[in-house]
Amino acid sequence: MKIMVVSCVLVLSIAGKFCGGQEVELVRKSPRFVNIINFIRQCEPRIDWITEDVLYETVVEQIEIMKRHDLKGTFLLQYDALMDTRYQKLLKELPPEMFEIGAWWEIPQPLVENSGYQWRGRYPWDWHADVGFATGYSPQEREVLTDTYMADFKKIFGVYPKSVGSWFIDAHTLKYMHDRYGIIASCNCKDQIGTDGYTMWGGYWSQGYYPSKKNAYMPAQHADNQIPVPIFRMLGSDPIHQYDSGLGGNHQRVVSLEPVYADGGGNADWCRWYFDAFVDGAAMDYGYTQAGQENSFAWKRMARGFEIQMPLIARLRNEGKVTVKTLCETGNWFRDKYQVTPPTSVTVLNDHSEKNQKTVWFNSRFYRANLLWDQGTMRFRDIHLFDETVASDYLTKRGTSTQCDYYTLPVVDGFRWSSLQAVAGLRLKTTQGLELEGDDPEVDDRKEGELVVRWPIHSPQGEFLLRFTESTVEISSKGVVNDNWLLELTGDKKANLPFRDVKPRTLSCIYKNANYSISATTGSFTTGTDFDLRIVPEKNQVKLDFSLRSN
């Protein structure tokens, strides 16, 4: 893998409890940011032994280990914890240059009742989406809930919070928080299907993005249509294995940096592998990950993971390989640098498992794409488009289901279009139908705004070049003569594909009443009786434009 070596420079960064204060730090041209974000609930009704005292002591332990390693971080308060005098005293005593205090946007009983509404939940905090999240309330109710929270936060801490996090946050609330209270940064859950009843699928996979005014999960394409609050993806998903976890079903397991998981963030070997890839992998403009844990898991469950991760992050910081910021600081950096969502990537070319898989994620304001190398083959495992005109189901009305569903626009969906018998993907094949095989790829992010993947193949011998820009993907070959290759979509025959009309230069699709199209500026689309979709090259080249949305 080709990685440009750049010297570190000293820059002045903005830090502090509420994004104030100053300090000096080392960065590089393509920085790797780590946010340590812990969010705080006052109660945990699902498990009897996790009492309010256990939850409080968990936060005490988190603070102690971060102080021990001189690591700054962000604590986000759910309203019930905000109103608890123990948490108020604990957090007020933290050094303001090291710790930021913000809002965790789940909706517990005290917030609802103090806003003048009737509580509909089963417990004082209820994780069902129609009760415990703002999407379960009307837009007007969301504003009142926000006003109540902000007034009490300012009464306690003297200022409004600058960061707000939630597993999912709606566009109406986020825009209102920005316009009235000056929110700078936000964070939401990683991509997942069905976990806790929450499905967020097809979004900007990692790093951060400016959301559409109509949908906080959907990146906007233009500055006029975006909320100027970057949302950063949480939890540090395993870039290779999280996607396929639970393949063939309707629910994913969790493989992430969260310290509580023994196969992920609670495993020393996994953590070293994860941070090696995070530091060294081609990321384009910057890399981002979030460490930390909600206090609901309790310290005895997460202690091992914290003891592994905190000294590791501190060492990488001391070596100048990562920069540890608060969420507010990261949001300020992002807003100063980008007017619209930038293209970024996540590259992992060494697997921690025996499968020896490799992956590249590419994200831009127009689309995301994922490549997976498996047993010598390569396929597009995922392609989803983003459209700022597609409104969330919760934009103007409240959700009535105990679950939630955020989505973007699928072109290739390697999870939902798969079964236990057939794994979906857009595969490189010969015109005779044989899947091409090759060696290890090389990934180059040295040219600004462009990611180039080189994949050497054998039988026939040659190579493929895949060039990703913010609006296009270009695939070309060398040594594979006479256009003797194509891309073919394979998967479960029962999958509900979105393709509405297949023309040589245009692939028209519809998903959940949203129309969108892909243009082949080089090459052509075709369909047939024994396959759903093929993309055929023209003079050994395919170029797809993902900036076209509807027709």
N, C-alpha and C positions, 0 to 999 in steps of 0.2 A: 504494500500500500504506500502511495506517495503522499507524504505529509510535508508541507512547507515548514521549515524551521524559521522561527522568527524570534528576535530577542525581546525579552521582557522590558517594559518601560514603567516608570513610576507615574501614576496618575492620581488625581485627587478624587475620592469617591464620597458620596453622601451617605451617611449612616445614622442610626439612632433609633431610639425606642419608638418614636412616631415619625421616623424618617427625618431626623434632625442630626446635628453634630457632624464631625468630619474625621476622616482618618486617611492614611496612605496605604495603598495596597499594590501588589504586583499583578499585572495582567499581561496577556499576549494578544496578538492580532485576532486570533480565533479563541476567545476565552471559553472556559468551561465553568458555568455557574452552578453552585450547589445552594439550595435553600433548605434549611432545617426548619420545618413547619410542624408544630405540634398543636392540635386543636383540643379544646377542653369542653367536656360536658359535665354537668353537676350530678347526673344520675344515670344509672345503667339498669333498666328494668328487666333485661333479658336474663341476667345471671345474678342469683341471690347474694353470692359472696362478694360481688363487686359493689361495695357500699360507697357512700359519699366519701368516707375516710380513705378508702382504697384509691378512689379516683384522685383525690387531693394529693395523697402521698406519691402517686405516679408522677404528677406534675413536678413535685418537689425533687424527685429523683432525676427527672429529665433536665431540670435546671442545673442540678448539681453536676451532672456528667458533662454538660455543655460548658459550664464554668471551668471545670477541671481541665478541659482541653482548649480553653480560650476560644470557643466557637460561638459566633453570633447566631441569632435565629429569630423566628417569629412564633408568637403564641396567639392563636385565634380563639376568641371566647364565644361560646354559645350563650344566649341571653340568660339562662338559668345560672350558669357559672359567673357571668358578668355581675349578677346581683348578689353573689355570695361574698360576704365580707372577707372570708379567708383568702379567696383568690385575689380580691382587690388589694389586700395588704401584701400578699406574696409578690404580685406582679409590679406593684408600685415601687417596691424596693429593688428591682432589677436595674443594673446600670444602663442608662438610656442609650449609650453608644453601642451596646451589644445586643439589646433585645427590643424588638418591635411588638406592640400589642395591637391586634386587629380583631375583626369580627368573623365568627363562624356562623354561616347563614343556614342553620336549621331552626325550625320554629317549635319551641317547647311551650308548654301550657302557660307559664307566667307571662311570656311575651304576648300571647293571644289575649289573655284576660286583661292585662294592663293596657292593651290597645282597645278595649271595649267590646271584644267579641267573645263568643261562647266556644269553649274548647271541645273539639270533636274526637280527641284521641283516646286511646285505650289506657295510656300511661302518661305521666307528666312530660316525658319525651317519647314520641312515637315515630318510628322510622318509616312508616308508610308514606308514600309520596303525596297523597292527598291531604295529609295532616302535618307532616313533619318538614315540608318544604314549601317555599313560596309559591310553587306551581299549583298547590292545592287551594289557593286563595285568589280572589278576583284582583285585577290590576289596582283598583282603588284600595282594597284591603292591604295589598303589598306595600303601598306607599305609607299607609298608617302604621303598619308593623315596622317599617324602616324608620319612620319618625320617632316611634317609641324607643327603639333600640338606640338610635343615635343620640337622642336627648339624654338617656340614662348613661350612655358611654361618656359623653362630654361632661356630665355632672360628676362622674367618678374620676375620670382621668384628665379633664380639663381641655381636651381637644377631641375632634372626631377621628375615628380610625381612618387610615389611608389604604388598608388592605382588607379584602373580604374574600373568604373562601367558602366553598360548598361542594358537595359531590356533584350537584348540578345547580346552576343559577340561571334564572330566566332573564331575557333581554330587558324587559320592562323594569324590573327591579334594579339591574346593574346600571342602566342608563339613568334612572332616578337617583341612585346613590352617587353617581358621578356628577350629574348636573346640580344637585342640591347640596351634596356633602363633600364633594371633591375626592372621591375614591380614586386611587392611582393604579392599583394592581388587584388582580383576582386570580384564583386558582380553582380548578375543577378536577374531577376524577379522571383517571386513565380510561381508555376505551375498554368496554366490557359488555358482555351480554348476560342479562338475567341476574347478576350478582346482587343480592339483597332486593331484587325486584327492579333494579335500575339498569337500563340499557342505554349506553352511549356508544354509538357505532359509526365509524367512517370519518371521524373528525381529524383535525390537524393532530398528528399522532404524538408528537413530543414538542419540547420547547414551548413557545408562546405565540399567540395570534390575537389580532384585533377582531372581535366578533361583530357580526351583522346586527344592525339595530332591530332586526326582526327575529333574530335567533342567536342566542348567546353561545350555542354549540357550533354554529356555522361561521367559518371565517368569511369576512367581507372581502370583496374584490376592489372596492374603491373607498377612498378616505371619506367621501361624503356620506357613505352608507354604513360606516362602522362606528361602534362605540369606542371612544379613545381610551379604553382601559384594557391593556393586554391581559389575557387569561393564560396562565401557565398550567400545563398538564402535570398532575400529581402522581406520586406513588412509584415511579421508576419501574415500569413494566420490563420484564425480560424481553428484549427485542426479538429474540428468536422464538421462544417457546410459549409466551403468554397467548399469542394469537390462536394457536391450535389447541390450547388446553380445553378439553371437552368437545373436541371435533366430532361432528355427527350428532350432537345433542343441541339443546336450546339454552344451555347454561355453561358459563365458563368458570373454571377454577382460577385461583389467583397465584401468579408467579411474579413477585414484585420485590422492590427494595424495602418494603415494610418490615421492620425488625421482628415482628411477631411470627413470620413465616419461616419454618425450619428449612424449607427447600429454596428459599430466596434470601431475604435480608437478614435472617437469623443464622445463615450458614457462611462461615468465614471464606471458604473456597469460592462460593458463588459471589460474595461481595467483592473479593479481589478480582475475579473475572469481570464483573460488571464495571467496576471503576477503571480497570485497565482498558476496556473497550471505550468507556466514556471519555477517558483522557486521550487515547490514541486514535480513535476512529474518526474518519472524515465527517465533519459536522457542518461544513460551510462557514457561515458567519459566527456561530456560537453554539455551544452545547448547554443543556440544562437538565438538571434532575432535582427531585425533591426527596429529602430524607426526613425522618421523624415519624410520629405515630399518634393517633388519637388516644386519649387516656382511657377510653372504654375497654381497651384490651388489658389494662392493668400492668403494673411494673414487672411482676414476677414472670409474665409471659413475654415481655419485650426486652427485659434486661440484657439477655445474652446478645441480642441483635445490636442494641445500643453500645455494649462493650466492644463489639466487633467494629461497628461503623464509625463511631466518633473518633477514636485514635487514627483510623485509616484516613478519614476526611481531613483531620488536623495535619497528618503527615503530608498528604498531597497538597494542602494549602501551603505548608512551610516550604515545600519544594517548588512552589510557583506553578503547579499543574492544575489547580482548581482555585476559584475565587468563591469564598463563602459570603453570601449577601443575605440580607433580609428580603422578604417578598416585596416590600415597598421600594427598596433600593433597586431591585431587579426591574421592577416596573418603571421606575424613573429612567434607568439606563435604556430600556427598550424604547420608551417614548421619545427620548432625546435622539436616538439613533435611527428610528424607522418611522416613516409617515404611513406606510402600509405594511402588512404582514410580509416578512422576508422569506425567501426559500431557505430551508435548512435540511439537514440529513442526520441520520443515525446509522452508523456503520459498525457491524460486528462480523469479523472474518475469522474468529476462532470460537468454537463452541465449547462450553463447559461440560456438555454431555457427550455420550458415546455416539450420538447421531452424526456428529461432525457437520452440522449445518452452518450456513452463513447467511447473513441478511443485510440488506440496505433498505432503509426507509427514506423516502424523499417527500418533503412537504412544501407547499407554496400556498399562496392565497387562492389559487385556482383548483388545486387537486392534491391528493396524496397518492403515492404508489409504493409498493413493497415488492422487492425481489427476494426470493429464497432459493438458495442452492442446497440440493438434497440428493445424495447418492450420485454425484457427478452431473446432475441435470440442474437447469435453472428455470424458474417460472415466475411470472407476475402472480403473486399470491393475493394481491389486493390493489384495486384502483377505485377511488371514490372522488367524485367531483364536488366542489363547493359552489353554492349559489346564494348570494346575499338577498335575492328576492323571495326565497322560500321561507315562509314564516313558520316558526315553531307552533306546535299544537297548543301551546300555552300562552301565546302572545297576548291574546285579548280575552281569554276565558280561562277559568280554573280547570285543572285536571281532576277528574272524579275517580280515577283508578288508584288502587294502592300501589301500582307500579308506575314507572315513567319510561318514556321512549324518546330519545333524541337520535337523529339520524342525518346522514347526508345522502348523496346520490350515487348508487353503485354502478360501476362498469365491470369490475371483477370483484367478487366477494368469496374469498377462499374459505371462509368459515360457514356462512349461511348457505352457500351453494354446494356444500360437501355433505357426504354421508360416510358411514363407516366403511362402505365399499368403494366409494369414489371421492377422491380429494380434488376439489376444484382449483383451477388455475389457468392462466393464459400461457401456454407452453410453446417453446421453440421446437419445431419439427422439420424434418425434410418433407419435400412434396410427396414422398412415398409413405409418409405417416410415422416415421421413426423419430423418437425424441432425441434431440441432439445432446451429446455429452461432452464435458470438457474438464478443465483443470480449475485451479483456484482463481478467483477474479482479482483485479486490481481496481482500486477506487481513487479518483483524483478530484480534489475540491479546490485546486489552486486558482482556477479562474473564477472571478467573482460572479455570483449568480448562476453558476453552472456546476453540475456534478456529472463526471464522466466515469462510466464503468466499462472496463475492458475484460472480456471473458474469452480466453483461448479455448478452442474446441479441437476435438480430434474425430476422425472418421465421419465426415471428411475433415481434413485439417484446415484450420483457419482461425478466425477470431471474430467476435461481435463487439461492436462499440455501442453503448447505450448512453445517450447524452440527454440529461434532464435539465430543462430550464423552467422558469416559473409558469409558463403556459404550454410547453410542448415536451414531447418525448420523441427522440429520434433514434432509430435502431438501424444500424448498417452492418454489413458483413464484408470480410476480406477472405479470400480463399474458398468461399462457397460460391461456385460459379453458376451462371445461368439462372439466378434467382431460385436456386434449389432449396428454398426454405420458406417457412411461413410461421405465423403465430396462430395457434388453435386453442379455443376455449374448451376445456373438458370439465366435467363435474357430474353431480348427481342428476340423473335424467328427470327427476321430479322437482328440481329446483324451479322456483318462480322467477324467471329471468325478466329484466325490464325492457328488453329490446322490442321496440314497436315497429320500426321500419328500417330495413337494411338496404342501403344504396351504396354504390361503389365508393363514393366520396363522403358519405354522411351516415353515421349510425345514430338513429333517433330512438330515444328511450322515454319511458314514463315510470315513475316510482312514487307511490302515495300521492297521486294527482299532480306531481311536478314533472313537467316536460323538460328534457335536456338533450343535447346532441354533442357528438364528437365528430370532428372533421379530420379526414385523412388527406393532408396536403400532398403527401407522397405515399403511394401504395393504395390499396383498396380493401373495402369490407365485402365479405360474401357470406352466404349461408347455404345450407344444403340439407338433404334428408338425413344424413348420418352425422351431422355436426351442427352445433348452434351458431358458431361464429368463427370465421377465419379472417385474418388480416394478411394480405398477400403483398409482398414487396414489389417495388418498381425500381429497376436498375439496382438491385441489392440494397434497397433502402425503404424504410417505413418511417413516416413522420406524422405524428398525431397531435392535433391542436385541441387542448382542453379548455380554451377560453370561450368557446361558443357554448351557449347555455340552452336556448330554446328556439323553436322554429314554428 
